[in-house]
Amino acid sequence: MTTLRLGDTAPDFTQESTAGPIRFHEWAGNSWVVLFSHPADFTPVCTTELGKTAALASEFAKRGVKPIAVSVDPVDSHQKWVHDINDTQNTTVNFPILADADRKVADLYDMIHPNASTTVTVRSVFIIDPQKRIRATFTYPASTGRNFDEILRVIDSLQLTDSHKVATPANWKDGDDVIIVPSLQDPAEIAQRFPKGFKAVRPYLRITPQPNK
């Protein structure tokens, strides 16, 4: 099995879901995508995660991101589970859950880790850009729920650094100062890109206010 790496094209697939059949690349369109897997339906941690994803719908939308979940259970199980999620998490699940009973998606994205479980997916996250490139991945054990603030933070960083010649430092959050990339050395370009100036802590560590998106 080929290991997916950052910058690889996210594999395309067609699979059943709670929203009907989905052709992944076609469904993604020109949006960013967060594809995330769940060990099983009707499990407590997964229920909180899908509820949190639904509650963050406006945050994903303003970033141009489509969330999509995947579990190895069938569609009818997903549909019943959605009622539980909505009821217990006080929200409305408004994104597709892939029904990966044949493990097509799980195998394409290497979501089955035999040393953890031979039958269910680990908590994988793939952040995929509009060019269908994998830009970030996370893998959590089944016992640990994901930090969705971190997922949004990484998306903010990716989108900012794609449009400006900056990188984001440790613990950065949207609005914090950023770092001018070391490859940018032309003084005129630096002045044009960063009119608020910068602080050179070291020649390779130049701190500047976050540019407008």
N, C-alpha and C positions, 0 to 999 in steps of 0.2 A: 504494500500500500504506500502510495506517495504521500509524504508529509507536506501539508500546506504551509507555505512560508509567507512572510510579509512581502507584499508586492505581487504575489501570484494572483492569477485570475480566479475568482470564486467559481467553483464548478456549477454549471447549470444543471437543472433537473426539472422534471415534471412530477408533482406529487399531489395527492389528495389533501384537503385541509378543511377546516371549519368554514372557510369561505368558498369552497368548491375547488376544482382542480387548479393548481398554480404552476405556471411555467416561470421558473424563478427569475431569470434575466428579464423576461418580458414584464413580469409583475413589478420588479424593482424599478424599471424605467430609468429616469435620470435622478433618482433619489439616492441618498445614503441609506444603508440598511444595517440594522442590528439583527443578526440571526443568532438565536440562543436556544440551547437544548435543555430538556428536563428529563430526569430519570424516569418519571412515571406520573400518570394522572392520579388525582385524589391522594396526593402526598402533601404534607403540611408546608414544607419550605417552598415548594413549587407554587402552591396556592398563593402564598404571600408575594412571590416574585411576579406572577402574572397579574395579580391585583395592582402591584406597584407600577408595572409597565403601563397598565390601563390608566392609572391615575396620572401618569406623566405624559399623557397623550399630547397635551399642548406644548410641553417642552420638546418632545421629539419633533412635532410638526413645525415649530419655529426654526428648527435646525435643518429641516428638509429631510428628516429621517423616518424610514418605515421600519417598525419592529415586526419580527415574525418569529414565532416559537416553533419548536419541533419536539415531539415525543414519539416513542415507539408504539404508543397505543393507537387504536383505530378511531375514526371520526366519531362514531356514536358515543364512545367513551369521552372524547373531548367535549362533545356537545353537552353531555350531562355534567361534566366537571365545570364547564363555564358557568352554569347556574350556581354551583357552589362558590366559585370565585366571586361572582358578582354579589352574592348574598353575604358572604363572610367578610369581604374586603370593601364593601360599600362602594362599588364601582361598576363599570360596564366594560367588559372585554371587547375591544374594538379593533383588534388586529388578528390575523390568521394564526391558527395553530396547525402546523403540518402533522398529518397522521402518517407516521413513518413506520407502519407495521412491518414492511419488508426491509427496513433498515437501509433503504437506498441512500437517503441523505446522511444518516449516521455514518455509513461507510465512506461516502464521498468526502466527508469532513472529519473523518477519524474521531468520531465522538464516542466510540465504544473503547474503553480502556480495560482490557481483560484482567489486569491486576487489581482493578477496583470492582468491576462487575462484567461478566460476559454477556449480559442480557439487556442492560439499560445504559443510557447515555450519561456521561458525566455532565457537569454544568459548564458547557462550552459557550463562549461568546465570540462572534466574528463581527468586526466592524468593517463594512464594505463600502467603498466610495462609488460615485456615479459611473466610473469607468469599469466597475465590477472588480476592482482590485482589493485584495484583503489588506487592510491598513493596520489593524490591531487585533490581537486575540487574547482571551483570558480563559483559564481553565480552573474551575473550582471543584472540590470534592462534593459528593452528594449531600454531606452534612452541613455545608456552609452556604448560606444564601448570598447572592451577589449584591454588590454595592452599586446601585444604579446612579448615585451621585458621581461615582468614579467613571462609569460608562459615559455619562453626559460630559464630564470634565475632559475625557480623552477626545470625544467628538469635537468639543470646543477647541481644543488644542490643534487637532488635525486640520480643522477648517481654517483656523487663524494662520497656522504656519504654511498652509497651502497657498495663501493669498499674500503673505508678507514674508520677507526674509528674516524671520525670527524663529527662535525656539523657546519653549516654555520651561522654566526652572522647576525644581522640586516643589511639590505641594501647590503649584500654580493653580489659580482659579480665574475664571473669566473676569477681566478688569484689572488683574494684578500686572505688575511690571513684567517685561519679557526680556529675552537676551537676543542681541543682534548676532546673526550667524557669523562664525569666524571667516567664512569665505568672502564676506562683503567687506571690502577694504577701500573702495573708491570714496574719498571724502565728499565729493559732490553728490554722489548717489545717496550716501548716508544722510547728508543734510536734507536732501529732497524727501527721502523716505521717513525720516524721523525728525520732524521740525521742532519737537519738544526737547531735542538734545538727548544725551546719554551720559552715563557715568561709567568710566573705564576703571573697574576694580583691578583688573589686569588687562594687558593688551588683548587677550583672548576672551575676556569676560566683561562685556559691555552691556549695561543694564539701561533699559529705556521704557518709558510708559507704553502700555499696549496701544498699538495703532487701532484706528477705527476699522471695524470689519467691512 
